[in-house]
Structure formats: C-alpha cells, structure tokens
Amino acid sequence: MRRIRAAARDNGIYVSLGYSEIDTATLHLAQVLISPTGDVLNHRRKIKPTHVEKLVFGDGAGDSFESVVDTDIGRVGHLNCWENMNPFLKAYAASLGEQPCNPSPLTSPNPKVHVAAWPIYPDKTTHNYPDPYTNVSDPNSDVVSPAYAIETCTYVLAPFQRISPEGVAKNTPKGVEVEKPDRYNGHTRIFGPDGNLLAKPDKDFEGLVFVDIDLSSTHLPKALADFGGHYMRPDLIRLLVDTRRKEPITHVGEEGTANGGNSGGIASYSTLDRVGLSKPLAEDVGTKKAVVPVKEGAGVDGVVGANGS
C-alpha cells in the first residue's frame, strides 16, 4: 500500500484501488481513494459480500461506509461490484451532491466521477440457466455501469479485473481443463454522464485506458434529472444512514480522551486508524517527485486500469 501511495504522489495522480484487507482475523473487500500527495482521502469496505463472497469476507462497518469525497477536480466516488446496482447506495451517492464542498473553478456541489470497480467475471458464453444473467460480466459492464452514469449524471470509470493465461493455469484445479482467458477479459468501460460509451478496450488489451473528459458536461444532465436534488422528494422518501462504527465491546469514554468525548459517553473507534491508513506517507517511500497541474477550465484525463484498479 505504501508503494502505491508513493506512486500516486510521485506521478501526481488520484488512485482508486480495490483490494482484500485483513483486520484482526477477518478479510474485507476494501477500496481506497489516494490523493496526488499520497494521502488516503477515502477508505471504505463493501457493506455486504456478494453470493459466495460471504464464505470468505466480512461486512463493512459504519465508518468505512462513505463512498464520495471532495477533490480538486470535483467529487469522486467509488463502489465495489454489485454495490454499483444497489439502489440505496446510488441514491445516497447522488444525495451527496447536495452537501456543500469547497468552491473551486473545477468543482461543483455534485459528484463528477464515479469508479465502478468490478472483479474478474466470466462472459455470457458461460451462462447456464437457471443461473441469473447478472452473474456474468456482460450485463454488469454494458447495463449496470451505464445505468449508474445515467441515474447519477456522472462519468463512470468501470474497470474489470483481468487475468493472464498463466493466471488461469495457476488457478485451475488439477484434472480440470484450463480455460482461455478471453472469456474473463475485455470488459472494462468508460461512460459519459448521459450513459454514452466513451471507451471499450479489446479482449486482449492489458494496460491503461485514457479518455479526456469535460467536467462541466455533467451540469446539463443534472439540470434535467438530479435525483439528489430538484428531481427528488425527501418529504416523501428518504434514507436513514448511520456511519458510526459498532464494536462487539464498546468502552465508556473518559473526558479529555481523543476518542471518548465527555465522561460517561460512548468511546468511538476509527477503522482508518486501526489498519494504519491514517499515517502520513514517509518522505523516503518512492523516489520520483512529479506534479501534474490542472489548468482552470481545462478537462482532465479519466484513467482506468484494465486490471481492476
């Protein structure tokens, strides 16, 4: 993680990274958004593992729930796998556009870019009834991801994890025929805020996918249908969100303590501190120092890794 944070700092870029994170003895499906200074701006965990993931991974906590943060290029959010089709999470992400953010020529109080991160998935040639069609990659890359763009009026960078022939062979049990990696690769997409497809790599592509995006182009779709603002009725329907971390054992806070607050209150805990991601990045991690300036009024590169980062 320190090397990735250093790479973000040395190249002056934002990085949305999905990874498996161990906390005590429990694995979690985690994501971080790393700033061009190498700091962790957002740390979140998948709120509910999907399908067979429940056999391996635990649930996310309240303080690892938030998915949208302010940046100097606008508000950036990210979700993991089937979270991108969860209507409650999409509604919450859209609603965050109504919260104030620091004024800047390049920002507005609306989410601008969403990273819809997807794990490795076989394509529709492997689909067998009665297995749901959503359990293959095609509807997730070509229906769920653009639907997110349309419903939230954001640019959607939708990277899919990919696998090499060597990776397929390594993960194939003995006695089972080795599959071709083509059925797993080539599903990365980038969509505009109106759902328009902007980038689609070839099946055998391995690398980075670049598009130039105009952040101001999110305004017109928002003017037509802002589900976090004028096109919603919070007096009729709204979400209750609790972002506090809950522990099996909770201590009574002591007055003057960093976590406790007033005497007799309940102590609070930070997952970010617990896993060490709040620690500053040491200056000696990484060697190259580079800064990529963003000029006022200019577009920015939307960059998505075809390997799922």
NUZAGU-822347 format. One record per residue (C-alpha): residue in one letter; x, y, z. Coordinates in Angstrom, 3 decimals. Layout:
<atoms>
@res: A | east: X | north: Y | up: Z
...
</atoms>
This chain:
<atoms>
@res: M | east: 0.000 | north: 0.000 | up: 0.000
@res: R | east: 2.834 | north: 2.420 | up: 0.799
@res: R | east: 4.364 | north: 1.808 | up: -2.637
@res: I | east: 1.048 | north: 2.559 | up: -4.358
@res: R | east: 0.578 | north: 5.710 | up: -2.297
@res: A | east: 4.121 | north: 6.757 | up: -3.224
@res: A | east: 3.403 | north: 6.100 | up: -6.914
@res: A | east: 0.315 | north: 8.337 | up: -6.709
@res: R | east: 2.377 | north: 11.073 | up: -5.067
@res: D | east: 5.339 | north: 10.745 | up: -7.437
@res: N | east: 3.113 | north: 10.933 | up: -10.515
@res: G | east: 0.629 | north: 13.489 | up: -9.213
@res: I | east: -2.465 | north: 11.328 | up: -9.798
@res: Y | east: -5.543 | north: 10.085 | up: -7.987
@res: V | east: -5.789 | north: 6.319 | up: -7.499
@res: S | east: -8.924 | north: 4.343 | up: -6.691
@res: L | east: -7.754 | north: 0.920 | up: -5.565
@res: G | east: -9.733 | north: -2.188 | up: -4.680
@res: Y | east: -8.069 | north: -4.875 | up: -2.569
@res: S | east: -8.562 | north: -7.548 | up: 0.102
@res: E | east: -7.879 | north: -6.140 | up: 3.568
@res: I | east: -7.354 | north: -8.139 | up: 6.744
@res: D | east: -8.446 | north: -6.657 | up: 10.056
@res: T | east: -7.586 | north: -8.844 | up: 13.050
@res: A | east: -8.697 | north: -12.220 | up: 11.613
@res: T | east: -11.374 | north: -11.026 | up: 9.176
@res: L | east: -10.956 | north: -10.288 | up: 5.478
@res: H | east: -12.802 | north: -7.354 | up: 3.939
@res: L | east: -13.357 | north: -6.171 | up: 0.374
@res: A | east: -11.888 | north: -2.681 | up: 0.638
@res: Q | east: -11.339 | north: 0.393 | up: -1.511
@res: V | east: -9.189 | north: 3.471 | up: -1.019
@res: L | east: -9.011 | north: 6.751 | up: -2.894
@res: I | east: -5.443 | north: 8.071 | up: -2.801
@res: S | east: -4.659 | north: 11.725 | up: -3.498
@res: P | east: -1.799 | north: 13.159 | up: -5.625
@res: T | east: 0.024 | north: 13.776 | up: -2.338
@res: G | east: -0.165 | north: 10.097 | up: -1.402
@res: D | east: -2.755 | north: 10.606 | up: 1.343
@res: V | east: -5.756 | north: 8.306 | up: 1.753
@res: L | east: -8.798 | north: 10.519 | up: 1.135
@res: N | east: -11.349 | north: 7.733 | up: 1.467
@res: H | east: -11.271 | north: 4.238 | up: 2.899
@res: R | east: -14.347 | north: 2.085 | up: 2.545
@res: R | east: -15.389 | north: -1.548 | up: 2.704
@res: K | east: -18.066 | north: -3.396 | up: 0.778
@res: I | east: -21.112 | north: -3.294 | up: 3.018
@res: K | east: -22.243 | north: -6.835 | up: 2.177
@res: P | east: -20.191 | north: -9.501 | up: 0.372
@res: T | east: -21.984 | north: -10.905 | up: -2.665
@res: H | east: -23.062 | north: -14.519 | up: -3.126
@res: V | east: -20.145 | north: -16.899 | up: -2.382
@res: E | east: -18.009 | north: -13.963 | up: -1.135
@res: K | east: -19.903 | north: -14.359 | up: 2.144
@res: L | east: -17.896 | north: -17.545 | up: 2.766
@res: V | east: -14.649 | north: -15.553 | up: 2.877
@res: F | east: -15.265 | north: -11.860 | up: 3.576
@res: G | east: -16.856 | north: -9.844 | up: 6.382
@res: D | east: -19.222 | north: -6.861 | up: 6.282
@res: G | east: -18.070 | north: -3.258 | up: 6.214
@res: A | east: -18.576 | north: -1.030 | up: 9.290
@res: G | east: -20.311 | north: 2.328 | up: 9.543
@res: D | east: -17.159 | north: 4.416 | up: 9.431
@res: S | east: -15.994 | north: 2.634 | up: 6.252
@res: F | east: -19.313 | north: 3.288 | up: 4.507
@res: E | east: -18.813 | north: 6.662 | up: 2.809
@res: S | east: -18.062 | north: 6.486 | up: -0.912
@res: V | east: -17.855 | north: 10.104 | up: -2.175
@res: V | east: -15.174 | north: 12.675 | up: -1.314
@res: D | east: -14.213 | north: 16.189 | up: -2.418
@res: T | east: -11.158 | north: 16.558 | up: -4.647
@res: D | east: -9.706 | north: 19.450 | up: -6.642
@res: I | east: -11.291 | north: 18.017 | up: -9.799
@res: G | east: -14.753 | north: 17.643 | up: -8.283
@res: R | east: -16.412 | north: 14.991 | up: -6.173
@res: V | east: -15.153 | north: 11.458 | up: -6.809
@res: G | east: -16.879 | north: 8.303 | up: -5.621
@res: H | east: -16.347 | north: 4.567 | up: -5.911
@res: L | east: -18.260 | north: 1.359 | up: -5.192
@res: N | east: -17.406 | north: -2.316 | up: -5.372
@res: C | east: -19.005 | north: -4.893 | up: -7.689
@res: W | east: -22.749 | north: -5.332 | up: -7.135
@res: E | east: -22.804 | north: -2.252 | up: -4.904
@res: N | east: -22.987 | north: -0.410 | up: -8.251
@res: M | east: -26.503 | north: -1.778 | up: -8.779
@res: N | east: -27.683 | north: -1.207 | up: -5.190
@res: P | east: -30.427 | north: 1.473 | up: -5.463
@res: F | east: -29.904 | north: 2.666 | up: -1.882
@res: L | east: -26.166 | north: 3.207 | up: -2.370
@res: K | east: -26.782 | north: 5.001 | up: -5.661
@res: A | east: -29.391 | north: 7.223 | up: -4.028
@res: Y | east: -27.003 | north: 8.039 | up: -1.205
@res: A | east: -24.171 | north: 8.865 | up: -3.623
@res: A | east: -26.494 | north: 11.115 | up: -5.635
@res: S | east: -27.685 | north: 12.867 | up: -2.469
@res: L | east: -24.128 | north: 13.803 | up: -1.503
@res: G | east: -24.195 | north: 16.295 | up: -4.353
@res: E | east: -26.439 | north: 18.487 | up: -2.219
@res: Q | east: -23.834 | north: 18.828 | up: 0.520
@res: P | east: -21.512 | north: 21.853 | up: 0.273
@res: C | east: -17.960 | north: 21.481 | up: -0.934
@res: N | east: -15.072 | north: 23.925 | up: -1.202
@res: P | east: -15.653 | north: 26.339 | up: -4.100
@res: S | east: -13.240 | north: 25.972 | up: -6.998
@res: P | east: -13.328 | north: 26.638 | up: -10.753
@res: L | east: -13.160 | north: 22.881 | up: -11.253
@res: T | east: -15.654 | north: 21.736 | up: -8.639
@res: S | east: -19.358 | north: 21.946 | up: -8.013
@res: P | east: -21.579 | north: 20.510 | up: -5.272
@res: N | east: -22.184 | north: 17.405 | up: -7.406
@res: P | east: -20.343 | north: 14.139 | up: -7.810
@res: K | east: -18.361 | north: 14.320 | up: -11.053
@res: V | east: -16.658 | north: 10.945 | up: -11.452
@res: H | east: -17.617 | north: 7.509 | up: -10.200
@res: V | east: -15.377 | north: 4.441 | up: -10.228
@res: A | east: -17.489 | north: 1.307 | up: -10.660
@res: A | east: -14.908 | north: -1.333 | up: -9.761
@res: W | east: -15.590 | north: -4.914 | up: -10.855
@res: P | east: -13.801 | north: -8.187 | up: -10.066
@res: I | east: -12.987 | north: -10.872 | up: -12.586
@res: Y | east: -16.115 | north: -12.247 | up: -14.255
@res: P | east: -16.724 | north: -14.855 | up: -16.976
@res: D | east: -18.654 | north: -13.637 | up: -20.027
@res: K | east: -22.109 | north: -14.617 | up: -21.259
@res: T | east: -20.811 | north: -17.686 | up: -23.138
@res: T | east: -20.572 | north: -19.389 | up: -19.737
@res: H | east: -24.130 | north: -18.576 | up: -18.696
@res: N | east: -26.263 | north: -21.584 | up: -17.818
@res: Y | east: -29.935 | north: -21.451 | up: -16.881
@res: P | east: -31.227 | north: -21.009 | up: -14.161
@res: D | east: -28.166 | north: -19.039 | up: -13.021
@res: P | east: -29.142 | north: -15.325 | up: -13.162
@res: Y | east: -27.808 | north: -13.423 | up: -16.165
@res: T | east: -26.381 | north: -10.819 | up: -13.761
@res: N | east: -23.867 | north: -13.445 | up: -12.637
@res: V | east: -21.827 | north: -12.985 | up: -15.834
@res: S | east: -19.835 | north: -9.937 | up: -16.868
@res: D | east: -21.759 | north: -8.600 | up: -19.873
@res: P | east: -24.802 | north: -7.095 | up: -18.110
@res: N | east: -22.565 | north: -5.552 | up: -15.462
@res: S | east: -20.243 | north: -3.897 | up: -17.983
@res: D | east: -22.904 | north: -2.930 | up: -20.533
@res: V | east: -26.077 | north: -2.389 | up: -18.446
@res: V | east: -25.290 | north: -1.740 | up: -14.772
@res: S | east: -22.349 | north: 0.636 | up: -15.306
@res: P | east: -24.022 | north: 2.900 | up: -17.904
@res: A | east: -27.231 | north: 2.845 | up: -15.835
@res: Y | east: -25.221 | north: 4.265 | up: -12.935
@res: A | east: -23.949 | north: 7.034 | up: -15.209
@res: I | east: -27.466 | north: 7.898 | up: -16.398
@res: E | east: -29.083 | north: 7.789 | up: -12.959
@res: T | east: -26.393 | north: 9.876 | up: -11.217
@res: C | east: -25.255 | north: 12.018 | up: -14.197
@res: T | east: -21.596 | north: 11.233 | up: -13.539
@res: Y | east: -18.697 | north: 9.958 | up: -15.575
@res: V | east: -18.337 | north: 6.263 | up: -14.772
@res: L | east: -14.928 | north: 4.607 | up: -14.963
@res: A | east: -15.702 | north: 0.883 | up: -14.860
@res: P | east: -12.529 | north: -1.210 | up: -14.624
@res: F | east: -12.737 | north: -5.000 | up: -14.616
@res: Q | east: -10.045 | north: -7.212 | up: -13.193
@res: R | east: -8.303 | north: -9.249 | up: -15.899
@res: I | east: -6.317 | north: -12.487 | up: -15.892
@res: S | east: -3.409 | north: -13.833 | up: -17.950
@res: P | east: -3.103 | north: -17.357 | up: -19.403
@res: E | east: -0.594 | north: -18.071 | up: -16.651
@res: G | east: -3.078 | north: -16.851 | up: -14.056
@res: V | east: -5.804 | north: -19.108 | up: -15.423
@res: A | east: -3.465 | north: -22.106 | up: -15.322
@res: K | east: -2.363 | north: -21.305 | up: -11.774
@res: N | east: -5.962 | north: -21.068 | up: -10.536
@res: T | east: -7.230 | north: -24.193 | up: -12.312
@res: P | east: -7.557 | north: -27.280 | up: -10.080
@res: K | east: -5.744 | north: -30.425 | up: -11.133
@res: G | east: -7.723 | north: -32.576 | up: -13.511
@res: V | east: -9.801 | north: -29.641 | up: -14.820
@res: E | east: -9.382 | north: -28.362 | up: -18.361
@res: V | east: -7.608 | north: -24.988 | up: -18.493
@res: E | east: -9.865 | north: -22.279 | up: -19.909
@res: K | east: -8.892 | north: -19.479 | up: -22.272
@res: P | east: -8.602 | north: -16.075 | up: -20.563
@res: D | east: -10.691 | north: -14.401 | up: -23.306
@res: R | east: -13.942 | north: -15.227 | up: -21.539
@res: Y | east: -12.779 | north: -13.242 | up: -18.497
@res: N | east: -11.116 | north: -10.208 | up: -20.118
@res: G | east: -12.097 | north: -7.159 | up: -22.113
@res: H | east: -14.983 | north: -5.834 | up: -20.018
@res: T | east: -13.523 | north: -2.501 | up: -18.878
@res: R | east: -15.636 | north: 0.508 | up: -19.939
@res: I | east: -15.813 | north: 4.286 | up: -19.532
@res: F | east: -19.191 | north: 6.037 | up: -19.833
@res: G | east: -20.199 | north: 9.685 | up: -20.038
@res: P | east: -22.746 | north: 11.310 | up: -17.684
@res: D | east: -25.518 | north: 10.543 | up: -20.201
@res: G | east: -24.561 | north: 6.852 | up: -20.417
@res: N | east: -22.704 | north: 7.254 | up: -23.709
@res: L | east: -19.884 | north: 4.717 | up: -24.196
@res: L | east: -16.533 | north: 6.536 | up: -24.358
@res: A | east: -14.021 | north: 3.676 | up: -24.200
@res: K | east: -14.054 | north: -0.085 | up: -24.656
@res: P | east: -10.736 | north: -1.971 | up: -24.910
@res: D | east: -10.173 | north: -5.121 | up: -26.928
@res: K | east: -10.411 | north: -8.532 | up: -25.305
@res: D | east: -6.635 | north: -8.988 | up: -25.191
@res: F | east: -5.854 | north: -5.427 | up: -24.035
@res: E | east: -3.692 | north: -5.039 | up: -20.936
@res: G | east: -2.798 | north: -1.559 | up: -19.730
@res: L | east: -4.407 | north: 1.814 | up: -19.035
@res: V | east: -7.456 | north: 3.235 | up: -20.798
@res: F | east: -7.443 | north: 7.034 | up: -21.229
@res: V | east: -10.239 | north: 9.442 | up: -22.133
@res: D | east: -10.406 | north: 13.234 | up: -21.958
@res: I | east: -13.462 | north: 14.350 | up: -20.005
@res: D | east: -15.137 | north: 17.734 | up: -19.680
@res: L | east: -16.285 | north: 18.055 | up: -16.088
@res: S | east: -18.763 | north: 20.818 | up: -16.987
@res: S | east: -20.689 | north: 18.362 | up: -19.177
@res: T | east: -22.296 | north: 16.901 | up: -16.036
@res: H | east: -24.301 | north: 20.093 | up: -15.477
@res: L | east: -26.919 | north: 19.670 | up: -18.221
@res: P | east: -27.873 | north: 16.085 | up: -17.275
@res: K | east: -28.109 | north: 17.241 | up: -13.649
@res: A | east: -30.329 | north: 20.131 | up: -14.701
@res: L | east: -32.693 | north: 17.632 | up: -16.310
@res: A | east: -32.741 | north: 14.944 | up: -13.610
@res: D | east: -30.886 | north: 15.454 | up: -10.335
@res: F | east: -32.049 | north: 12.604 | up: -8.120
@res: G | east: -30.100 | north: 14.091 | up: -5.230
@res: G | east: -31.761 | north: 17.484 | up: -5.617
@res: H | east: -34.610 | north: 19.020 | up: -7.580
@res: Y | east: -35.816 | north: 15.677 | up: -9.025
@res: M | east: -36.357 | north: 14.040 | up: -5.633
@res: R | east: -38.991 | north: 14.340 | up: -2.885
@res: P | east: -37.282 | north: 13.941 | up: 0.522
@res: D | east: -40.556 | north: 14.896 | up: 2.204
@res: L | east: -41.963 | north: 11.612 | up: 0.840
@res: I | east: -38.974 | north: 9.264 | up: 0.678
@res: R | east: -35.518 | north: 9.431 | up: 2.263
@res: L | east: -32.712 | north: 7.259 | up: 3.612
@res: L | east: -31.537 | north: 6.839 | up: 7.189
@res: V | east: -27.735 | north: 6.487 | up: 7.237
@res: D | east: -25.653 | north: 5.528 | up: 10.288
@res: T | east: -21.900 | north: 5.880 | up: 9.757
@res: R | east: -20.806 | north: 5.033 | up: 13.305
@res: R | east: -18.544 | north: 2.041 | up: 13.828
@res: K | east: -20.013 | north: -0.650 | up: 16.099
@res: E | east: -17.806 | north: -2.940 | up: 18.154
@res: P | east: -18.588 | north: -6.192 | up: 19.986
@res: I | east: -17.164 | north: -4.460 | up: 23.071
@res: T | east: -17.540 | north: -0.688 | up: 23.490
@res: H | east: -15.893 | north: 1.332 | up: 26.251
@res: V | east: -17.338 | north: 4.257 | up: 28.131
@res: G | east: -15.482 | north: 7.407 | up: 27.096
@res: E | east: -13.416 | north: 9.444 | up: 29.502
@res: E | east: -13.415 | north: 13.233 | up: 29.487
@res: G | east: -10.495 | north: 14.679 | up: 27.581
@res: T | east: -9.594 | north: 11.497 | up: 25.731
@res: A | east: -9.132 | north: 11.590 | up: 21.967
@res: N | east: -11.822 | north: 9.020 | up: 21.308
@res: G | east: -14.044 | north: 9.238 | up: 24.327
@res: G | east: -15.513 | north: 12.746 | up: 24.461
@res: N | east: -17.430 | north: 13.631 | up: 27.600
@res: S | east: -17.283 | north: 11.463 | up: 30.670
@res: G | east: -19.947 | north: 8.797 | up: 30.554
@res: G | east: -20.240 | north: 8.931 | up: 26.775
@res: I | east: -19.501 | north: 6.059 | up: 24.394
@res: A | east: -15.988 | north: 5.822 | up: 23.011
@res: S | east: -15.613 | north: 5.984 | up: 19.221
@res: Y | east: -13.232 | north: 3.997 | up: 17.033
@res: S | east: -11.690 | north: 4.587 | up: 13.637
@res: T | east: -11.188 | north: 1.795 | up: 11.111
@res: L | east: -8.774 | north: 4.044 | up: 9.208
@res: D | east: -6.568 | north: 4.358 | up: 12.315
@res: R | east: -6.981 | north: 0.691 | up: 13.153
@res: V | east: -5.481 | north: -0.505 | up: 9.857
@res: G | east: -2.806 | north: 2.213 | up: 9.780
@res: L | east: -4.003 | north: 4.103 | up: 6.700
@res: S | east: -4.202 | north: 7.442 | up: 8.514
@res: K | east: -0.433 | north: 7.511 | up: 8.987
@res: P | east: 1.411 | north: 10.070 | up: 6.806
@res: L | east: 3.430 | north: 8.677 | up: 3.921
@res: A | east: 7.152 | north: 8.731 | up: 4.728
@res: E | east: 9.238 | north: 11.002 | up: 2.504
@res: D | east: 11.681 | north: 8.187 | up: 1.729
@res: V | east: 8.972 | north: 5.969 | up: 0.199
@res: G | east: 9.333 | north: 6.329 | up: -3.567
@res: T | east: 11.968 | north: 8.358 | up: -5.348
@res: K | east: 10.465 | north: 10.368 | up: -8.184
@res: K | east: 8.568 | north: 13.581 | up: -7.447
@res: A | east: 6.232 | north: 14.804 | up: -10.203
@res: V | east: 3.361 | north: 17.244 | up: -10.240
@res: V | east: 0.644 | north: 17.222 | up: -12.901
@res: P | east: -1.075 | north: 20.640 | up: -12.924
@res: V | east: -4.722 | north: 21.047 | up: -13.919
@res: K | east: -5.372 | north: 24.393 | up: -15.590
@res: E | east: -8.507 | north: 26.359 | up: -14.844
@res: G | east: -11.339 | north: 25.416 | up: -17.171
@res: A | east: -9.420 | north: 22.522 | up: -18.679
@res: G | east: -10.634 | north: 18.997 | up: -18.993
@res: V | east: -8.894 | north: 16.193 | up: -17.155
@res: D | east: -7.917 | north: 12.672 | up: -18.056
@res: G | east: -10.203 | north: 9.901 | up: -16.915
@res: V | east: -7.838 | north: 6.975 | up: -16.461
@res: V | east: -8.921 | north: 3.461 | up: -15.694
@res: G | east: -6.789 | north: 0.379 | up: -15.256
@res: A | east: -7.942 | north: -2.655 | up: -17.205
@res: N | east: -6.705 | north: -4.780 | up: -14.320
@res: G | east: -9.425 | north: -3.531 | up: -11.983
@res: S | east: -7.695 | north: -0.576 | up: -10.305
</atoms>
